[in-house]
């Protein structure tokens, strides 16, 4: 019996210690003494990422449309180059075949065309007649072939010119689409920022010289459709797309190895679709506004994503109250919540196609 009281007192002290630990939000993980990432609470009625579902949808559609148009434009420009080379070759063939037909016509004019009657009259024997008939057939076949080649070459040149004109129209169309999508994104941001203080602060510009390995594309240069189909390797669990996993792994390979959270079941935007990740600027996770070396880390990470935006299919990057769009570059971004999470002053948000 005397032993029971000390045991109970020890158990009570352990229970109190565990309760205090949980109250402070500290998680003890095997092999690490770092504090767990601070939870990011959203303001009432606000998405944890800031902004509104409408703004998210507009930015998503605008950036996707711009990237699609850019890929289509690249295909059109490449096709124009191929058609221009083909047209040049066809024009050279046309000149050569026109000359050949002209030579045949000149010979026929000077010597007269060989016909069956002349072949018969100038033949003294049946064998001679057959020889001249064979020669007549060979000459006719040669003339017909030359004329056919000439006409086919002319038809090919006409078709190539028509195809080239079509690609030029397609180029103009895609340029117009890109301009429209750019305007769509900027208008959505203007509306969202109308009641917020705008920032043109350039102190969040970082430097990066690292190149990412390109994510897989379709054979025509477009981005394949992907679903939330691979496991999210971050503590957020859930799923992400293969392209998001590629961007995450490329960032790690470039040296950006601080805490990352990707999948989130709630809210708007790309997190629930597995197409977005939040990269903490601080070593131990999401906290207050990043300053000093932590802000430099965020600056350089956002610069890395921007440098490799075409390789990684970046839709947009949000960092320190600003958003980078492939169509428009850096623009002011109001999180509306006024906290480090929705203002993105404690993490870099990356969304991919």
C-alpha positions in Angstrom: 0.0 0.0 0.0 2.7 2.6 0.8 3.9 2.3 -2.8 0.5 3.2 -4.4 0.6 6.9 -3.4 3.9 7.7 -5.1 2.8 5.8 -8.2 -0.4 7.8 -8.4 1.4 11.1 -7.9 3.8 10.2 -10.7 0.9 9.3 -13.0 -0.8 12.6 -12.2 2.4 14.5 -13.0 2.7 12.7 -16.4 -0.9 13.4 -17.2 -0.5 17.1 -16.4 2.7 17.2 -18.5 1.0 15.6 -21.5 -2.0 18.0 -21.2 0.3 21.0 -21.1 2.2 19.8 -24.1 -1.1 19.4 -26.1 -2.3 22.8 -25.0 0.9 24.4 -26.4 0.4 22.6 -29.7 3.8 20.8 -29.6 4.0 17.4 -31.2 6.8 15.0 -30.2 7.9 13.0 -33.3 10.5 10.2 -33.2 13.9 11.4 -34.2 13.1 15.2 -34.1 12.9 17.9 -31.6 11.3 20.5 -33.9 8.0 22.0 -33.1 5.0 21.0 -35.3 3.8 23.5 -37.8 1.5 26.1 -36.3 -2.0 25.6 -37.5 -3.3 28.3 -39.8 -6.7 29.5 -38.9 -8.9 31.3 -41.3 -10.9 34.4 -40.5 -14.7 33.8 -40.2 -16.1 33.2 -43.7 -12.7 33.2 -45.3 -10.8 30.4 -47.1 -7.6 29.5 -45.3 -5.7 30.6 -48.3 -7.4 34.0 -48.4 -9.5 35.5 -51.2 -12.8 34.1 -52.2 -14.0 31.0 -54.1 -14.9 33.2 -57.0 -11.5 34.8 -57.2 -9.9 31.4 -57.1 -12.1 30.1 -59.9 -11.3 33.1 -62.0 -7.5 32.8 -61.5 -7.6 29.1 -62.2 -9.6 29.5 -65.4 -7.6 32.5 -66.6 -4.2 30.9 -66.0 -5.3 27.6 -67.5 -6.7 29.3 -70.5 -3.6 31.3 -71.0 -1.3 28.3 -70.7 -3.5 26.3 -73.2 -3.4 29.2 -75.7 0.3 29.5 -75.2 0.8 25.8 -76.1 -1.5 26.2 -79.1 0.4 29.3 -80.2 3.7 27.3 -80.0 2.2 24.5 -82.1 0.9 27.0 -84.7 4.3 28.8 -85.0 6.1 25.4 -85.4 3.6 24.3 -88.0 4.1 27.6 -89.9 7.8 27.0 -89.9 7.3 23.5 -91.3 4.8 24.8 -94.0 7.1 27.6 -95.0 10.0 25.1 -95.6 7.7 22.8 -97.4 6.4 25.7 -99.6 10.0 26.6 -100.5 10.8 23.1 -101.5 7.6 22.8 -103.6 8.3 26.1 -105.4 11.8 24.8 -106.3 10.2 21.5 -107.7 7.6 23.6 -109.6 10.3 25.6 -111.3 12.2 22.4 -112.2 9.1 20.6 -113.6 7.9 23.7 -115.5 11.3 23.8 -117.2 11.0 20.2 -118.1 7.6 20.6 -119.6 8.8 23.6 -121.5 11.7 21.6 -123.0 9.2 18.9 -124.2 7.0 21.5 -125.7 10.0 23.1 -127.5 11.1 19.8 -129.0 7.6 19.0 -130.2 7.3 22.4 -131.8 10.6 22.1 -133.7 10.4 18.5 -134.8 6.7 17.8 -134.8 4.9 15.4 -132.6 5.4 11.7 -133.5 2.1 10.1 -134.3 0.8 6.7 -135.5 0.4 7.7 -139.1 4.0 9.1 -139.4 5.3 6.0 -137.6 3.6 3.8 -140.1 4.6 5.7 -143.2 8.3 5.9 -142.1 8.5 2.2 -141.4 9.6 -0.2 -144.2 9.0 -3.4 -142.2 6.5 -4.6 -139.5 9.4 -4.7 -137.0 10.3 -1.1 -137.8 6.7 -0.1 -137.3 6.6 -1.8 -133.9 9.8 -0.1 -132.8 8.5 3.3 -133.8 5.2 2.6 -132.1 7.0 1.7 -128.9 9.0 4.9 -129.1 5.8 6.8 -129.6 4.3 5.2 -126.5 7.5 6.0 -124.4 7.4 9.6 -125.5 3.8 10.0 -124.7 4.2 8.4 -121.3 7.1 10.7 -120.5 5.1 13.8 -121.6 2.1 12.7 -119.6 4.2 12.0 -116.5 5.9 15.4 -116.7 2.5 17.2 -117.0 1.0 15.2 -114.1 4.0 16.0 -111.9 3.7 19.7 -112.8 0.0 19.8 -112.0 0.5 17.8 -108.7 3.2 20.2 -107.7 1.0 23.2 -108.4 -1.8 21.7 -106.4 0.5 20.9 -103.5 1.7 24.5 -103.4 -1.9 25.7 -103.4 -2.7 23.4 -100.5 0.4 24.4 -98.6 -0.3 28.1 -99.0 -3.9 27.6 -97.8 -2.6 25.6 -94.7 -0.1 28.4 -94.0 -2.8 31.0 -94.2 -4.9 28.9 -91.8 -2.0 28.7 -89.3 -1.5 32.4 -89.4 -5.2 32.9 -88.6 -4.8 30.4 -85.7 -1.8 32.3 -84.4 -3.8 35.5 -84.3 -6.6 33.7 -82.6 -4.4 32.3 -79.8 -2.7 35.7 -79.3 -6.2 37.2 -78.8 -7.2 34.4 -76.4 -4.0 35.0 -74.3 -4.8 38.7 -74.2 -8.3 38.0 -73.1 -7.2 35.6 -70.4 -4.7 38.1 -69.1 -7.4 40.7 -68.9 -9.7 38.2 -67.1 -7.1 37.5 -64.4 -6.2 41.1 -63.9 -9.8 42.2 -63.7 -10.5 39.6 -61.1 -7.6 40.8 -59.0 -8.7 44.4 -59.4 -12.1 43.6 -58.0 -10.7 41.5 -55.2 -8.2 44.3 -54.2 -10.6 47.2 -54.6 -11.1 47.6 -50.9 -7.7 46.6 -49.8 -4.4 48.4 -49.7 -2.3 47.5 -52.7 1.3 46.8 -52.6 4.0 47.2 -55.2 6.7 46.1 -52.8 9.6 44.5 -54.7 11.4 43.3 -51.7 10.0 39.8 -52.2 12.0 39.3 -55.4 14.5 36.5 -54.9 17.1 35.0 -57.1 17.4 31.5 -58.4 19.6 29.9 -61.0 18.4 26.3 -60.6 16.6 24.6 -63.5 13.9 22.1 -62.9 13.4 18.9 -65.0 10.4 19.5 -67.3 7.2 17.8 -66.3 5.8 15.3 -69.0 3.7 16.9 -71.7 1.6 15.5 -74.5 3.2 15.0 -77.9 1.6 18.3 -79.1 3.1 20.2 -76.2 -0.1 20.5 -74.2 -0.4 19.5 -70.6 -2.2 16.1 -70.0 -5.2 16.1 -67.7 -4.3 14.6 -64.3 -6.4 13.7 -61.2 -5.5 13.5 -57.5 -4.1 10.0 -57.9 -0.8 9.8 -56.0 -0.2 9.8 -52.3 0.6 13.2 -50.8 4.1 12.7 -49.2 3.7 15.7 -46.9 2.1 15.5 -43.4 -1.1 16.7 -44.9 -1.8 13.2 -46.2 -4.5 12.8 -48.9 -3.5 12.9 -52.6 -1.9 15.1 -55.2 -1.5 15.0 -58.9 1.7 13.5 -60.5 2.6 16.9 -61.8 2.3 18.5 -58.4 4.5 15.7 -57.0 7.0 16.4 -59.7 7.1 20.1 -58.8 7.5 19.3 -55.1 10.3 16.9 -55.7 12.1 19.3 -58.0 11.9 22.1 -55.4 13.4 19.7 -52.8 16.2 18.7 -55.2 16.9 22.4 -55.6 17.5 22.7 -51.9 14.1 23.9 -50.7 13.5 21.4 -48.0 11.5 23.2 -45.3 8.1 22.1 -44.2 5.4 21.6 -46.9 1.7 20.9 -46.8 -0.2 20.0 -49.9 -3.6 18.3 -49.8 -6.5 19.9 -48.0 -10.1 18.6 -48.1 -11.8 21.9 -47.4 -11.8 25.3 -49.0 -11.6 26.5 -52.6 -8.8 26.5 -55.1 -6.4 23.7 -56.0 -5.6 22.2 -52.6 -8.7 19.9 -52.6 -7.8 18.9 -56.2 -4.2 18.0 -55.2 -2.8 20.7 -57.5 -1.4 23.0 -54.8 1.2 23.0 -52.0 2.1 25.5 -49.3 5.8 25.8 -48.6 6.6 27.2 -45.2 9.2 30.0 -45.1 10.3 29.1 -41.5 12.1 26.0 -40.6 9.6 24.7 -38.1 6.4 25.3 -40.1 3.8 28.0 -40.5 4.1 30.9 -38.0 4.0 34.7 -38.1 5.3 37.0 -40.9 8.6 35.7 -42.3 11.5 38.0 -41.7 15.3 38.0 -42.2 16.6 34.7 -43.6 13.1 33.1 -43.6 11.9 35.8 -45.9 14.9 35.4 -48.1 14.1 31.7 -48.3 10.6 32.5 -49.4 11.8 35.0 -51.9 14.2 32.5 -53.5 11.6 29.7 -53.5 9.1 31.9 -55.3 11.8 33.0 -57.8 12.6 29.3 -58.4 9.0 28.5 -59.3 8.8 31.5 -61.6 12.1 30.7 -63.3 10.8 27.2 -64.0 7.1 28.1 -64.5 7.0 26.7 -68.1 8.8 23.5 -67.0 6.5 22.9 -64.0 3.1 24.1 -65.5 2.8 26.8 -62.9 -0.7 28.4 -62.7 0.3 31.0 -60.1 2.6 31.7 -57.1 1.4 33.6 -54.1 3.9 35.2 -51.7 3.9 38.1 -49.3 0.6 39.8 -50.4 1.4 39.4 -54.1 0.6 36.9 -56.8 2.6 35.9 -59.8 0.6 35.0 -62.9 2.2 33.6 -66.1 0.2 36.1 -68.1 0.9 39.2 -66.0 3.8 38.7 -63.7 3.6 40.1 -60.1 0.3 41.7 -59.0 -1.1 42.8 -55.6 -3.0 40.1 -53.8 -5.2 40.8 -50.8 -5.8 37.8 -48.5 -8.6 39.7 -46.9 -8.1 37.9 -43.6 -5.2 40.2 -42.6 -3.3 37.2 -41.1 0.0 35.7 -42.1 -1.7 32.7 -43.7 -4.2 34.4 -46.0 -1.7 37.2 -46.7 0.9 34.5 -47.6 3.6 36.2 -45.5 4.5 32.9 -43.8 4.4 30.5 -46.8 4.7 30.4 -50.6 1.7 29.0 -52.3 2.2 27.1 -55.6 -0.6 26.0 -57.9 0.1 23.9 -61.0 -2.0 23.0 -64.0 
